[in-house]
Amino acid sequence: MAQVTAWDAEVDLLVAGAGPGGMAAALVGALEGLEVMVCEKSEQIGGTASTSAGTLWIPGNTQSRRAGYDDSPAQAEIYMDRLVGGTKGRDLRSAYLETGPEAIDYYDTRTDVQFLPCGRHPDYQQNMAGAAVTGRAIVPKPFDGRLLGEDFRLVRPPIGEFMIFGGMMVGKDDIPRLIGRFKSAANFAHSAKLFLRYLSDRLKYPRGTRITMGNALVARLFYSLRKRKVPIRFETAIREILREGGRVVGAVVESGGRTLRVRTRKGVVLATGGFAHNTEFRKAFMPQPVPVHSLACETDTGDGLTLARSVGARIDGDQHRGGAFWTPVSVTRRTGGWRGLFPHLALDRAKPGLIAVNAAGRRFVNEGASYHDFVEAMFESHKLVPTMPAWLICDSAFVAKYGIGVVHPGTRNLAPHEKSGYLTTAPTLADLARRIGVDPVGLADSVRRHNGFALTGSDLDFGKGDSELNRFNGDPEHRPNPCLKPIEAAPFVAVAVWPAEIACSAGLATDADGQVLGEDGGPIPGLYACGNDMASIMAGTYPGPGTTLGPALVFAYRVAMHAAGKGVAAGRATGASGALGREEQAAAR
């Protein structure tokens, strides 16, 4: 390739994308003395993570240990080996486990990106050796958006379905206190404080500034970058990767109608969010028929993969089961005729008194399984019986107590939701089946059998309520099984759910430092990837809460350290890989 002689700008590290992976790489790079520029093609930071729950899966993290939740990274490695299978990618998984706590401590102590332990938050495959119930999940501390001033408008908001009163965020811990606001003085005071804060915010800001979950994570990263004066160029896209002598030395960027050549002394980092809205890549890596819905940011169009492929990079997709990470979603109707998506993550499916059925009216899954496993079961069922959509079936008493999807707990008048098309009701199961187009005999049999299981407390078909994860998301006050209760109080209710990805699993092949690999298996000097542009170390499996954000921040740290010439030494953080004791080795067998 001809040498590029005319440069418009020069930096150490050029980062494509201002999601959590890109911002984290930029932040660590700046702290390690690199001159960094971030290019974000949209008008706001945050990407898909800004609408997420914000959890990170970090085995052995310091925050949980301090809170008394002990965990073993060596056990986590056993768990991941069992879950992912095979030796392919094991070096990256080991690097993740070794570096995870160190990376999080780095953010926690040197930046405003700080975390809280979740305590009890079970891994999603409790039947596998090495799985944990506590200690591996952390969440970002809530953030005061007022600290950003006018820049708060540059933070991509969460989906409307995650806010109340048109712009007020609430965390999982806020929900029971808001619902029970009249049950105790403490609950009322908490609820009143949240609402008054929100009213005050709306006098100046487009939404509430008390932000939580993934929105807090991206805002904390943004705030940390602003404090260190790291430039973020909005509405700026990288159009071409430039090389000299086989090494990436810069990129062509397009900003405000101008084309600029930016030279990089250390490298280009691709963190553009994956390929969620790229038709070619969806067809190549996702199941058939390709799901039509996506929870990913609309600007995630595969730019990083396309750019890297143009310089000989390898896309790792064959080993990634399903190509993405999934959740069931229901389709909502927003003001103005817009459609939205509500992810059924944990608030309704595991609760007692709900089943999921296919077009034959038959159950096909443990409804309390993880959102990813639920959708994988949808794919399998659909091979034999139409299961796109599947239907969540419950009764009016269930909705009144637990809510369903966007219908809040305490709702007794379902007419507005039925009029909008969000749900269907009927006085009998037979009528409900006809209205939603499923087999009435199959549905009646499924409900009858489920109700029998609810009386005994044992689901003989799918084991709903048997696992720690099921019970964690169920109703601990319900006996004998926190996830089983008869469906019997008319009117009966149905909500359609579809598969949608929350992130991509297939992506660019990299080494443990995030260096993008070429077709020959060797690294392309000066080219890095992290976040959803990097092929996931989970290979399409889902070990626990925070499966995408954990690796995004950990490998962003490794990328920046490598670019700064301070690569993370293997084995120094936790010694997870190759350091199993005799008892753990025996357990692994």
SULLINLIN-V37384 format. One line per field, one symbol per residue. phi: phi as a letter, one per 40 degrees, with the letter a starting at -180 (. if undefined). psi: psi as a letter, one per 40 degrees, with the letter a starting at -180 (. if undefined). burial: I if it has 9 or more other ideal C-beta (glycine too) atoms within 8 Angstrom, else O. Layout:
phi=???
psi=???
burial=???
//
This chain:
phi=.cccbbbcaaacbbbchbccccccccccdcccgccbbbbbcccachfcccbccgcbcbdgcccccccgbcabdccccddcccccggbcgccccccccccdcccccccccbbccbbbccgcacdcbccbdgcbbbgbbbbccdbcccccgccdcccccccdccbbfgibcbcdccdccccccbcaccccccccccccccdccccbbcacccbbfcccccccccccccccfccbccfbbcbacbbbfgbcbiacbbafgbbbbbcbcbibbcacggbdbbccccccbbcbccdcbaccdcccbgdcccccccbgcbccbccbdggabbacbbcbbcdggcbbbbcccacbcccchbbbbcccgbcbacccccdccdcdccdccccbbdbbccbcbabccccccbgafcccdgcbccdcccccgcbbbacbccccdccbgbccccccccccccccccccgbcccbgcgccdcdccccbcccbcbcbbadcaccccbbbcbbcaccacbcaccbccbgccccccgcccdgbbaagcccdcccfgcbcacgcccdddccccccdcccccgbdcccgccbgccgbcccccccccc
psi=hihhdhidihidhhhhhfaddddddddddddeeihihhhheaeiidaddeeieeihhgheidddddeegiihddddddddddddiiehedddddddddeddddddddddeaegiiiiebhgiiegeeiheiidieehiiiiiiheddebdedeehhiiideeiifeehiiiddddddddfdeeidddddddddddddddddeddieiiehiaaddddddddddddddefhhhhifhihdihhihfehheaihihhfeihihhihddihhhfeeafdfhddddddeiihihieiheiheegffdddddddefeihhhddehheeihiiiiihihiheeiiihhhgdeeddeihfhihiadeeiieihdeiidddddddddddeddhhegiihhhaiddddddeihbehiiehdhedddddeedihiididddddddefihdddddddddddddddddehgedefhedidddddeaheehieheehiihehiiiihhhiihiieiidiahhiaeeehhiideeiihhehiiiaedhhheefeigdahfdddddddddddddddddeffihhheddefdhefhiddddddd.
burial=OOOIOOIOIOIIIIIIIIIIIIIIIIIIIIIIOIOIIIIIIIOIIIIIIIIIOIIIIIIIIIIIIOOOIOIIIIIIIIIIIIIIOOOOIIIIIIIIIIIIIIIIIIIIOOIOIIIIIIIOIIIIIIOIOIIIOIIIIIIIIIIOIIOIOOIIOIIIIIIOIOIOOOIIIIIOOIIOIIIIIOOOOOIIOIIIOIIOIIOOIIOOIOIIIIIIIIIIIIIIIIIIIIOIOIOIIIIIIIOOIIIIOOIIIIIIIIIOOOOIIIIIOIIIIIIIIIIIIIOOIIOOIIOOOOIOIOIIIOIIOIIIIIIIIOIOIIIIIOIIIIIIIIIIIIIIIIOOOOOIIIIIOOIIIIIIIIIIIIIIIIIIIIIIIOIIIIIIIIIOIIOOIOIIOIIIIIIIOIIIOIIIIIIOOOIOOIOOIIOOOIIIIIOOIIIIIIIIOIIIOIIIIIIOIIIOIIOOIOIOOOIIIOIOIIIIIIIOOIOOIIIIOOIOOOIIIIIIIIIIIIIIIIIIIIIIIIIIIIOOOOIIOIIIIIIIIIIIIIIIOIIIIIIIIIIIIIIIIIIIIIIIOOOIOIIOIIIIIOOIOOOIIOIIO
//
